Amino acid sequence: MTDGFWRTQVVVAMSALVAAACSFAPKYVRPAVPVADTYKEAAGSDGWKPAEPNDQQTRGRWWEAYNDAQLSALEDQVAAQNQSLAAAAANVDVARALVREARAQYFPTVSAAPSIAKQRVSTGFGQSLGVIYTTYTLPVEASWEPDLWGRVRNTVQSTAFGAQAAVADRENVRLAVQAELAGEYFELRASDLLKQILDATVASYEEAAAVTRDRFNAGLEADEAVAQAETQLANARAQDADVGIARAQYEHAIAVLVGQSPSAFAMTPNAATTDVPGVPVGVPSTLLERRPDIAASERAVAQANAQIGIARSAFFPMLALTASAGFQNVTVADWFTWPSRVWAFGPSVVQTIFDAGARRAEVQRTHAAYDEVVANYRQTVLTAFQQVEDNLAAVRILADVIAQQDLAVAAAQRALDDANTRYTTGLDPYLNVIAAQAALLGSRQAAVNSRAQRLVASVQLVKALGGGWQQPF
């Protein structure tokens, strides 16, 4: 080989290294979204305060703010056994493998193809005998495509952004199942409390029905009052039994969330109540870092931006450097001797001259896809703001509702006491007692349901604020 040949190869290699700095992806800038300075509903929510630096330290296990040991134990099981979360974790592994696969394009591909071939070669037209011989070949081939126009770099970036989005998706699934578990748990506990109230109500109605029958037997009451008492008792028993359906369904849902069979899972009834804790809400701008679904959507935008660079690079030629070396001979004894060596080396350039606008259409497609994911990102952010405001409003308003319902329960209890006194003294008919009993039961049920709604709303608020996840990129 001449010195001119080697100079040509050096020039080609240096040109490739210089050109490798080229990239046709647009400079990425996170899409702008309208962000308010504060949450509108936060100002009127007692117990909710702006975030402080130390708040970041306790957000990971956010459910511990509810001070419920059983809830914490179930949340730990979700992290270890939930199958939706396991599937999301496997998807992260897939995405990271794709990054490693893309990065492999930075390096040459080396292959070996040893062969032993027996063949017959004709000695000329009309000859009955030919030459038969065996060829022993051991070639090693290498090929490399320098990243002249940033195609490989943008491919690697695209897969890396995809992997980051997969991580955020996994954390979004984690937050969703954690919040779903907490919501189902509080609904189950509300069912336990309703069952306790209805059990006590049935016992009270049984006593009232017995008193009414005794008065009827003594000639002090009409049969109509007995029928009314027995009707109310039967209705209360039906409500008491009906609560069991909802509780069983909540228990089954919790079993699936913690990765267990509903047939082998049970929770002991517990009517203990839980207070809604105060949670730092921060300011709207922090939501962009705290919500994993926003992070996943933003990484999708970055990925779409890199795809534009890949599409643009197709307008430029591809340079491939190939080389092969090895041994070839017709005898085994001389296969690996120095005279049997063979080699080849050289670059090749491929340039598409005409494709009927296919490359231009691909660039237009990637631009349109980028616009689509930008719109999806902005919609995700706006929806996140809505969810925070919705749940802030729910927590605030339900606190007022509960306060009024507690007053209603107290008033209904006084009314029932008065009705019982007037009935036993013969001043009022039993119908007044029934009305007072129904009012008290309705008020107590409403108070329990509102407390459960407020607890669930607080969980949804934590979820809307991003839970304990922090954007790692």
BAPAPA-475306 format. One record per residue (C-alpha): x, y, z. Coordinates in pm, 1 decimal, decimal comma, padded with zeros to 6 digits, always signed. Layout:
N
+----------+----------+----------+
:       px :       py :       pz :
+----------+----------+----------+
:        X :        Y :        Z :
...
+----------+----------+----------+
END
This chain:
473
+----------+----------+----------+
:       px :       py :       pz :
+----------+----------+----------+
: +00000,0 : +00000,0 : +00000,0 :
: +00128,3 : +00346,7 : -00085,9 :
: +00166,1 : +00642,3 : +00143,3 :
: -00111,4 : +00813,2 : -00056,3 :
: -00351,9 : +00536,1 : +00037,9 :
: -00285,0 : +00575,6 : +00408,8 :
: -00313,3 : +00953,9 : +00386,5 :
: -00654,1 : +00910,4 : +00225,4 :
: -00768,0 : +00682,1 : +00506,6 :
: -00644,7 : +00927,0 : +00772,3 :
: -00828,2 : +01215,4 : +00602,6 :
: -01146,2 : +01009,4 : +00588,0 :
: -01118,8 : +00916,3 : +00956,3 :
: -01047,7 : +01274,5 : +01066,4 :
: -01335,0 : +01404,0 : +00857,8 :
: -01563,6 : +01152,2 : +01023,2 :
: -01456,8 : +01262,4 : +01369,6 :
: -01512,9 : +01628,4 : +01288,3 :
: -01845,2 : +01564,5 : +01123,1 :
: -01958,1 : +01350,5 : +01416,0 :
: -02021,8 : +01673,6 : +01603,6 :
: -02307,7 : +01744,7 : +01360,7 :
: -02664,2 : +01693,2 : +01476,4 :
: -02977,8 : +01797,2 : +01295,3 :
: -03215,6 : +01772,8 : +01590,6 :
: -03356,5 : +02112,8 : +01693,8 :
: -03220,6 : +02250,9 : +02019,9 :
: -03454,7 : +02116,1 : +02284,8 :
: -03644,7 : +02358,1 : +02505,4 :
: -03915,0 : +02244,9 : +02743,2 :
: -04252,4 : +02366,5 : +02611,2 :
: -04393,5 : +02663,5 : +02797,6 :
: -04721,4 : +02628,4 : +02986,0 :
: -04923,5 : +02889,0 : +03175,8 :
: -04845,8 : +02857,0 : +03547,5 :
: -05010,6 : +03064,9 : +03818,7 :
: -04819,3 : +03193,7 : +04119,5 :
: -05043,4 : +03020,1 : +04374,7 :
: -05332,0 : +02775,0 : +04388,6 :
: -05664,9 : +02953,8 : +04405,9 :
: -05821,5 : +02703,3 : +04645,7 :
: -05519,7 : +02676,3 : +04877,5 :
: -05587,3 : +03008,3 : +05048,3 :
: -05913,2 : +02887,2 : +05198,3 :
: -05799,1 : +02537,5 : +05299,9 :
: -05720,2 : +02506,7 : +05669,0 :
: -05433,2 : +02269,6 : +05738,2 :
: -05276,2 : +02308,7 : +05394,8 :
: -04965,9 : +02523,5 : +05377,5 :
: -04692,9 : +02626,1 : +05133,7 :
: -04411,7 : +02375,1 : +05092,9 :
: -04088,4 : +02427,7 : +05281,0 :
: -03742,8 : +02278,4 : +05213,7 :
: -03775,3 : +02021,4 : +05492,9 :
: -04104,9 : +01900,2 : +05350,8 :
: -03912,4 : +01712,6 : +05083,0 :
: -03775,5 : +01471,2 : +05344,6 :
: -04106,5 : +01311,8 : +05441,8 :
: -04293,9 : +01302,8 : +05115,4 :
: -04173,9 : +00957,3 : +05009,2 :
: -04400,0 : +00762,9 : +05247,3 :
: -04679,7 : +01015,5 : +05236,3 :
: -04941,4 : +00775,3 : +05376,5 :
: -04765,8 : +00777,7 : +05715,2 :
: -04914,8 : +01123,6 : +05772,0 :
: -05246,5 : +00943,7 : +05837,3 :
: -05094,2 : +00760,9 : +06139,3 :
: -05250,8 : +00425,9 : +06050,1 :
: -05021,1 : +00128,3 : +06101,6 :
: -05234,3 : -00111,9 : +05899,8 :
: -05246,1 : +00127,3 : +05604,3 :
: -04867,0 : +00158,8 : +05614,9 :
: -04827,1 : -00219,6 : +05618,9 :
: -05055,5 : -00254,7 : +05317,9 :
: -04867,9 : +00018,2 : +05128,9 :
: -04544,9 : -00175,0 : +05183,5 :
: -04709,0 : -00481,7 : +05030,9 :
: -04816,5 : -00278,8 : +04729,9 :
: -04456,7 : -00175,7 : +04664,5 :
: -04339,2 : -00537,2 : +04681,2 :
: -04625,7 : -00734,3 : +04527,6 :
: -04848,8 : -00522,1 : +04303,9 :
: -04849,6 : -00671,3 : +03953,7 :
: -04921,1 : -00349,3 : +03765,1 :
: -04613,8 : -00200,9 : +03928,6 :
: -04411,1 : -00512,3 : +03841,9 :
: -04514,2 : -00477,9 : +03477,1 :
: -04413,6 : -00110,1 : +03476,3 :
: -04075,8 : -00201,8 : +03629,0 :
: -04020,2 : -00461,2 : +03356,1 :
: -04100,8 : -00194,3 : +03096,8 :
: -03821,8 : +00019,8 : +03245,4 :
: -03579,8 : -00269,9 : +03196,2 :
: -03692,5 : -00299,0 : +02834,0 :
: -03636,8 : +00073,4 : +02777,2 :
: -03288,9 : +00062,8 : +02932,0 :
: -03196,3 : -00235,5 : +02713,7 :
: -03300,1 : -00032,8 : +02408,0 :
: -03059,6 : +00243,2 : +02517,9 :
: -02772,7 : -00006,2 : +02538,1 :
: -02870,7 : -00143,5 : +02199,3 :
: -02866,8 : +00204,9 : +02045,8 :
: -02529,4 : +00289,3 : +02201,8 :
: -02378,1 : -00020,5 : +02043,1 :
: -02403,2 : +00159,8 : +01707,5 :
: -02114,1 : +00384,4 : +01814,8 :
: -01876,0 : +00086,7 : +01782,8 :
: -01768,8 : -00140,0 : +01494,4 :
: -01940,8 : -00469,6 : +01431,8 :
: -01702,6 : -00763,9 : +01411,2 :
: -01801,8 : -01104,5 : +01281,0 :
: -01634,0 : -01429,9 : +01183,6 :
: -01761,2 : -01676,0 : +00922,8 :
: -01540,4 : -01985,2 : +00899,4 :
: -01634,0 : -02229,1 : +00622,9 :
: -01523,5 : -02546,1 : +00452,2 :
: -01661,3 : -02581,3 : +00100,9 :
: -01610,7 : -02865,7 : -00143,7 :
: -01672,1 : -02773,1 : -00507,0 :
: -01620,9 : -02889,3 : -00863,6 :
: -01490,8 : -02653,0 : -01131,2 :
: -01529,0 : -02737,7 : -01496,9 :
: -01204,5 : -02771,5 : -01699,7 :
: -01367,0 : -02660,0 : -02021,4 :
: -01663,4 : -02713,4 : -02253,0 :
: -01709,7 : -03076,2 : -02359,6 :
: -01480,6 : -03223,5 : -02095,9 :
: -01625,5 : -03509,0 : -01893,9 :
: -01402,1 : -03454,4 : -01590,9 :
: -01356,0 : -03139,4 : -01385,5 :
: -01140,0 : -03029,8 : -01096,3 :
: -01278,0 : -03105,1 : -00749,4 :
: -01123,4 : -02937,1 : -00447,5 :
: -01200,4 : -02817,7 : -00097,1 :
: -01165,8 : -02453,7 : +00015,5 :
: -01087,9 : -02378,4 : +00381,2 :
: -01175,8 : -02018,4 : +00477,0 :
: -01152,9 : -01827,3 : +00806,4 :
: -01245,3 : -01459,7 : +00750,0 :
: -01293,8 : -01196,5 : +01023,7 :
: -01492,6 : -00896,6 : +00906,5 :
: -01541,8 : -00556,5 : +01067,9 :
: -01771,7 : -00272,8 : +00966,7 :
: -01832,2 : +00068,6 : +01114,2 :
: -02057,7 : +00357,2 : +01020,4 :
: -01925,3 : +00687,4 : +01154,1 :
: -02197,9 : +00906,0 : +01299,5 :
: -02146,0 : +01183,8 : +01046,5 :
: -02482,1 : +01355,5 : +01084,0 :
: -02580,6 : +01269,2 : +01438,8 :
: -02818,7 : +00987,3 : +01345,8 :
: -02672,7 : +00751,9 : +01606,3 :
: -02644,6 : +01026,3 : +01867,4 :
: -03007,6 : +01125,7 : +01820,0 :
: -03112,4 : +00761,1 : +01826,2 :
: -02931,7 : +00714,5 : +02156,2 :
: -03087,0 : +01032,0 : +02295,3 :
: -03430,2 : +00924,2 : +02175,2 :
: -03404,5 : +00588,7 : +02350,7 :
: -03257,5 : +00754,1 : +02661,6 :
: -03551,9 : +00994,9 : +02677,3 :
: -03780,9 : +00695,2 : +02630,0 :
: -03613,5 : +00518,9 : +02922,6 :
: -03657,5 : +00828,6 : +03139,1 :
: -04023,3 : +00839,4 : +03039,3 :
: -04054,4 : +00471,4 : +03133,7 :
: -03910,2 : +00546,9 : +03478,4 :
: -04161,9 : +00828,7 : +03522,8 :
: -04441,9 : +00599,6 : +03400,3 :
: -04337,8 : +00339,7 : +03655,9 :
: -04349,9 : +00598,8 : +03934,1 :
: -04686,5 : +00718,8 : +03807,4 :
: -04817,5 : +00361,9 : +03833,6 :
: -04666,5 : +00337,1 : +04182,6 :
: -04837,7 : +00659,1 : +04292,4 :
: -05166,7 : +00553,9 : +04133,4 :
: -05180,7 : +00215,5 : +04308,8 :
: -05067,7 : +00368,2 : +04639,6 :
: -05343,6 : +00628,5 : +04619,8 :
: -05599,6 : +00370,3 : +04505,6 :
: -05511,0 : +00148,8 : +04801,0 :
: -05542,5 : +00436,0 : +05048,8 :
: -05878,8 : +00535,5 : +04900,2 :
: -06015,3 : +00179,4 : +04911,5 :
: -05883,4 : +00141,4 : +05266,4 :
: -06062,0 : +00452,2 : +05394,1 :
: -06382,2 : +00349,1 : +05216,5 :
: -06358,9 : +00007,8 : +05384,7 :
: -06309,3 : +00167,9 : +05724,8 :
: -06610,5 : +00391,5 : +05656,1 :
: -06811,1 : +00074,7 : +05582,2 :
: -06697,8 : -00066,8 : +05916,9 :
: -06814,8 : +00249,5 : +06092,5 :
: -07148,5 : +00242,6 : +05907,1 :
: -07189,5 : -00122,7 : +06006,9 :
: -07125,9 : -00029,7 : +06369,7 :
: -07384,6 : +00250,6 : +06349,7 :
: -07641,6 : +00026,2 : +06179,7 :
: -07583,0 : -00256,9 : +06428,3 :
: -07653,9 : -00013,1 : +06710,2 :
: -07954,2 : +00122,9 : +06520,8 :
: -08099,9 : -00225,2 : +06470,1 :
: -08059,3 : -00297,4 : +06841,0 :
: -08230,5 : +00031,0 : +06925,2 :
: -08515,3 : -00036,7 : +06682,1 :
: -08560,8 : -00385,9 : +06828,7 :
: -08603,9 : -00233,6 : +07173,0 :
: -08845,3 : +00025,8 : +07034,5 :
: -09048,7 : -00241,9 : +06853,8 :
: -09063,7 : -00450,1 : +07172,0 :
: -09188,5 : -00150,8 : +07371,4 :
: -09452,7 : -00079,5 : +07107,7 :
: -09574,9 : -00442,1 : +07112,2 :
: -09594,6 : -00432,2 : +07492,8 :
: -09800,5 : -00113,4 : +07477,8 :
: -10024,7 : -00272,3 : +07214,5 :
: -10074,2 : -00579,9 : +07430,3 :
: -10161,0 : -00351,5 : +07723,2 :
: -10416,3 : -00171,8 : +07509,4 :
: -10220,5 : +00151,3 : +07510,9 :
: -10123,9 : +00150,3 : +07141,9 :
: -10285,4 : +00067,4 : +06811,6 :
: -10166,9 : -00217,4 : +06586,8 :
: -10067,1 : +00047,6 : +06331,8 :
: -09780,9 : +00159,2 : +06558,7 :
: -09655,2 : -00199,2 : +06587,0 :
: -09656,6 : -00234,8 : +06208,9 :
: -09468,2 : +00093,4 : +06170,0 :
: -09203,8 : -00013,8 : +06424,4 :
: -09160,0 : -00354,2 : +06260,8 :
: -09134,0 : -00195,6 : +05913,6 :
: -08864,0 : +00041,6 : +06029,2 :
: -08676,4 : -00243,6 : +06199,2 :
: -08684,8 : -00457,2 : +05883,5 :
: -08556,4 : -00166,9 : +05672,5 :
: -08270,2 : -00105,7 : +05916,0 :
: -08175,6 : -00474,0 : +05907,4 :
: -08171,0 : -00461,9 : +05526,1 :
: -07942,2 : -00157,7 : +05530,4 :
: -07718,4 : -00329,0 : +05783,3 :
: -07681,4 : -00632,9 : +05556,8 :
: -07632,6 : -00420,6 : +05245,7 :
: -07324,5 : -00250,8 : +05394,6 :
: -07153,9 : -00589,5 : +05383,2 :
: -07161,2 : -00591,6 : +05002,0 :
: -06961,6 : -00270,4 : +04971,7 :
: -06718,3 : -00378,0 : +05242,9 :
: -06653,7 : -00712,2 : +05073,2 :
: -06584,8 : -00538,6 : +04741,9 :
: -06340,6 : -00293,5 : +04903,2 :
: -06163,4 : -00584,2 : +05073,2 :
: -06135,1 : -00772,8 : +04742,7 :
: -05998,3 : -00464,9 : +04567,8 :
: -05733,3 : -00419,5 : +04838,4 :
: -05633,0 : -00785,3 : +04804,1 :
: -05565,4 : -00743,1 : +04431,9 :
: -05369,8 : -00422,3 : +04489,9 :
: -05136,7 : -00596,9 : +04736,8 :
: -05090,8 : -00891,0 : +04500,4 :
: -05296,6 : -01147,8 : +04689,2 :
: -05591,7 : -01363,6 : +04599,9 :
: -05919,5 : -01217,1 : +04732,9 :
: -06015,7 : -01570,3 : +04840,6 :
: -05724,5 : -01585,2 : +05085,1 :
: -05727,5 : -01224,7 : +05206,7 :
: -05925,0 : -01078,7 : +05497,4 :
: -05918,7 : -00762,2 : +05707,0 :
: -06052,6 : -00746,5 : +06060,8 :
: -06333,6 : -00490,0 : +06097,8 :
: -06212,9 : -00168,9 : +06253,7 :
: -06439,0 : +00132,1 : +06299,5 :
: -06161,1 : +00364,5 : +06415,6 :
: -06165,6 : +00706,2 : +06249,0 :
: -05872,1 : +00889,4 : +06089,9 :
: -05816,5 : +01262,7 : +06068,2 :
: -05717,0 : +01435,1 : +05746,0 :
: -05355,4 : +01552,0 : +05782,9 :
: -05215,1 : +01880,2 : +05660,9 :
: -04993,4 : +01843,6 : +05353,3 :
: -04761,8 : +02107,5 : +05201,8 :
: -04912,5 : +02200,1 : +04866,9 :
: -04624,8 : +02414,9 : +04739,4 :
: -04676,1 : +02642,9 : +04441,5 :
: -04798,1 : +02543,9 : +04094,8 :
: -04451,6 : +02559,8 : +03937,5 :
: -04327,7 : +02276,1 : +04161,9 :
: -04589,7 : +02048,9 : +04008,4 :
: -04375,1 : +02026,6 : +03693,5 :
: -04107,8 : +01843,1 : +03895,3 :
: -04331,0 : +01652,9 : +04139,4 :
: -04581,0 : +01486,5 : +03905,8 :
: -04442,3 : +01171,9 : +03737,8 :
: -04702,1 : +01181,3 : +03460,8 :
: -04592,5 : +01535,7 : +03372,1 :
: -04230,8 : +01420,1 : +03367,9 :
: -04319,1 : +01126,2 : +03141,4 :
: -04507,1 : +01355,0 : +02905,6 :
: -04218,3 : +01604,8 : +02896,2 :
: -03966,9 : +01326,1 : +02821,7 :
: -04190,2 : +01219,9 : +02532,9 :
: -04152,3 : +01572,8 : +02393,9 :
: -03772,2 : +01546,4 : +02417,8 :
: -03786,9 : +01206,8 : +02248,1 :
: -03997,3 : +01345,0 : +01963,4 :
: -03748,5 : +01630,3 : +01923,8 :
: -03462,3 : +01379,4 : +01879,0 :
: -03668,4 : +01191,1 : +01621,4 :
: -03668,7 : +01502,8 : +01404,5 :
: -03287,6 : +01491,0 : +01394,9 :
: -03293,2 : +01125,5 : +01291,5 :
: -03532,9 : +01202,3 : +01005,4 :
: -03325,9 : +01498,9 : +00884,9 :
: -03003,4 : +01295,7 : +00877,4 :
: -03151,6 : +01076,9 : +00602,3 :
: -03088,6 : +01358,4 : +00351,2 :
: -02711,9 : +01309,3 : +00384,2 :
: -02488,3 : +01024,1 : +00263,8 :
: -02397,2 : +00729,1 : +00483,2 :
: -02028,3 : +00641,2 : +00505,6 :
: -01936,6 : +00283,3 : +00594,3 :
: -01585,8 : +00158,0 : +00666,3 :
: -01541,4 : -00214,6 : +00614,2 :
: -01241,1 : -00441,0 : +00656,9 :
: -01184,2 : -00812,9 : +00647,1 :
: -00885,2 : -01037,9 : +00703,4 :
: -00823,8 : -01406,2 : +00744,1 :
: -00685,9 : -01722,6 : +00590,6 :
: -00790,9 : -01920,3 : +00285,7 :
: -00641,1 : -02233,2 : +00132,4 :
: -00731,4 : -02559,1 : -00036,9 :
: -00549,3 : -02778,4 : +00213,8 :
: -00586,7 : -02807,4 : +00587,5 :
: -00211,5 : -02822,4 : +00639,5 :
: -00153,8 : -02486,5 : +00470,7 :
: -00472,3 : -02318,7 : +00599,3 :
: -00306,0 : -02097,8 : +00860,2 :
: +00022,0 : -02029,2 : +00681,3 :
: +00132,4 : -01675,1 : +00605,0 :
: +00089,4 : -01707,5 : +00224,1 :
: -00275,4 : -01807,3 : +00286,4 :
: -00365,1 : -01472,5 : +00434,8 :
: -00631,5 : -01256,2 : +00268,6 :
: -00754,5 : -00906,3 : +00352,7 :
: -00966,6 : -00623,2 : +00220,8 :
: -01032,6 : -00266,9 : +00339,1 :
: -01219,4 : +00030,3 : +00203,0 :
: -01491,0 : +00287,4 : +00256,8 :
: -01827,7 : +00302,6 : +00083,1 :
: -02073,3 : +00588,4 : +00052,4 :
: -02447,3 : +00549,3 : +00002,9 :
: -02661,8 : +00844,6 : -00098,5 :
: -03028,1 : +00828,9 : -00186,5 :
: -03080,6 : +01024,2 : -00509,7 :
: -03455,9 : +00989,7 : -00558,7 :
: -03724,4 : +00862,6 : -00319,5 :
: -04035,0 : +01045,8 : -00445,3 :
: -04044,9 : +01269,7 : -00136,3 :
: -04034,5 : +00987,5 : +00121,1 :
: -03764,5 : +01152,5 : +00335,2 :
: -03933,7 : +01490,9 : +00324,6 :
: -04260,7 : +01329,6 : +00428,9 :
: -04081,3 : +01156,7 : +00718,0 :
: -03943,8 : +01490,8 : +00839,5 :
: -04292,2 : +01640,5 : +00820,2 :
: -04428,3 : +01344,2 : +01011,9 :
: -04176,2 : +01387,6 : +01294,4 :
: -04254,8 : +01759,3 : +01318,3 :
: -04626,8 : +01682,7 : +01337,7 :
: -04561,2 : +01410,8 : +01598,9 :
: -04360,0 : +01663,9 : +01800,2 :
: -04648,9 : +01913,4 : +01789,0 :
: -04883,8 : +01638,1 : +01905,7 :
: -04677,6 : +01543,0 : +02211,2 :
: -04627,1 : +01910,9 : +02298,6 :
: -05004,8 : +01954,4 : +02302,3 :
: -05040,4 : +01638,2 : +02512,5 :
: -04777,7 : +01768,5 : +02756,1 :
: -04955,5 : +02099,9 : +02800,5 :
: -05287,6 : +01920,9 : +02845,0 :
: -05131,2 : +01696,3 : +03110,9 :
: -05003,6 : +02000,4 : +03300,3 :
: -05336,8 : +02182,0 : +03280,5 :
: -05519,8 : +01869,1 : +03395,0 :
: -05278,0 : +01837,9 : +03687,0 :
: -05355,2 : +02194,4 : +03797,2 :
: -05726,4 : +02116,5 : +03770,4 :
: -05692,1 : +01804,7 : +03985,1 :
: -05507,1 : +01995,4 : +04256,6 :
: -05764,6 : +02273,5 : +04260,7 :
: -06053,4 : +02023,6 : +04255,9 :
: -05926,1 : +01830,5 : +04555,1 :
: -05822,7 : +02139,3 : +04747,8 :
: -06178,6 : +02263,0 : +04705,4 :
: -06320,8 : +01922,7 : +04805,1 :
: -06111,0 : +01903,6 : +05123,2 :
: -06200,0 : +02260,8 : +05219,3 :
: -06572,5 : +02240,9 : +05145,6 :
: -06619,1 : +01895,6 : +05295,4 :
: -06472,2 : +02023,6 : +05622,1 :
: -06760,9 : +02274,6 : +05637,4 :
: -07009,7 : +02004,8 : +05536,2 :
: -06888,9 : +01773,3 : +05814,6 :
: -06915,4 : +02050,2 : +06072,9 :
: -07276,7 : +02114,3 : +05975,3 :
: -07358,0 : +01743,1 : +05968,2 :
: -07219,6 : +01700,6 : +06317,6 :
: -07455,7 : +01974,6 : +06430,9 :
: -07738,5 : +01795,1 : +06249,8 :
: -07655,8 : +01468,4 : +06426,9 :
: -07662,9 : +01639,1 : +06765,2 :
: -07994,3 : +01809,9 : +06686,0 :
: -08145,4 : +01486,8 : +06554,9 :
: -08044,4 : +01305,7 : +06874,9 :
: -08217,0 : +01571,4 : +07086,7 :
: -08526,0 : +01547,7 : +06868,9 :
: -08535,3 : +01169,7 : +06908,6 :
: -08498,8 : +01194,8 : +07285,8 :
: -08789,9 : +01441,9 : +07299,7 :
: -09001,1 : +01226,2 : +07067,2 :
: -08943,3 : +00918,5 : +07282,5 :
: -09040,3 : +01110,7 : +07597,6 :
: -09357,2 : +01250,1 : +07442,8 :
: -09448,1 : +00908,9 : +07300,6 :
: -09404,1 : +00720,4 : +07629,9 :
: -09612,2 : +00981,0 : +07807,9 :
: -09883,7 : +00948,3 : +07546,8 :
: -09853,2 : +01300,4 : +07410,5 :
: -09743,9 : +01206,9 : +07054,8 :
: -09806,4 : +00910,8 : +06823,0 :
: -09531,3 : +00659,9 : +06743,8 :
: -09502,2 : +00803,1 : +06393,0 :
: -09314,2 : +01101,3 : +06542,5 :
: -09059,6 : +00863,8 : +06696,1 :
: -09010,0 : +00687,6 : +06362,2 :
: -08950,7 : +01019,0 : +06186,4 :
: -08697,7 : +01124,3 : +06449,9 :
: -08519,0 : +00787,4 : +06430,9 :
: -08496,5 : +00808,1 : +06051,5 :
: -08361,5 : +01162,8 : +06070,2 :
: -08091,7 : +01061,6 : +06320,1 :
: -07983,3 : +00758,7 : +06116,6 :
: -07970,2 : +00962,0 : +05795,9 :
: -07762,7 : +01233,7 : +05963,2 :
: -07515,6 : +00983,1 : +06106,1 :
: -07478,5 : +00804,4 : +05771,8 :
: -07424,1 : +01133,8 : +05591,3 :
: -07158,8 : +01236,4 : +05844,5 :
: -06970,0 : +00907,8 : +05797,2 :
: -06988,2 : +00930,0 : +05417,4 :
: -06866,2 : +01289,1 : +05417,0 :
: -06570,2 : +01200,9 : +05636,9 :
: -06481,3 : +00915,6 : +05400,8 :
: -06514,6 : +01149,6 : +05102,9 :
: -06282,7 : +01402,4 : +05266,0 :
: -06021,2 : +01137,4 : +05342,6 :
: -06035,3 : +01011,1 : +04984,5 :
: -06017,1 : +01368,8 : +04855,4 :
: -05706,3 : +01426,3 : +05067,2 :
: -05548,0 : +01113,4 : +04916,9 :
: -05635,8 : +01234,4 : +04568,9 :
: -05481,7 : +01570,4 : +04656,6 :
: -05156,0 : +01401,2 : +04756,6 :
: -05167,4 : +01208,8 : +04427,3 :
: -05239,7 : +01528,7 : +04233,0 :
: -04939,2 : +01693,4 : +04399,7 :
: -04710,3 : +01411,0 : +04287,7 :
: -04689,0 : +01209,1 : +04608,4 :
: -04332,8 : +01151,8 : +04718,8 :
: -04168,0 : +01130,0 : +04378,9 :
: -03908,1 : +01382,8 : +04264,4 :
: -03800,5 : +01430,6 : +03903,3 :
: -03449,8 : +01278,5 : +03865,7 :
: -03355,1 : +01461,9 : +03547,6 :
+----------+----------+----------+
END
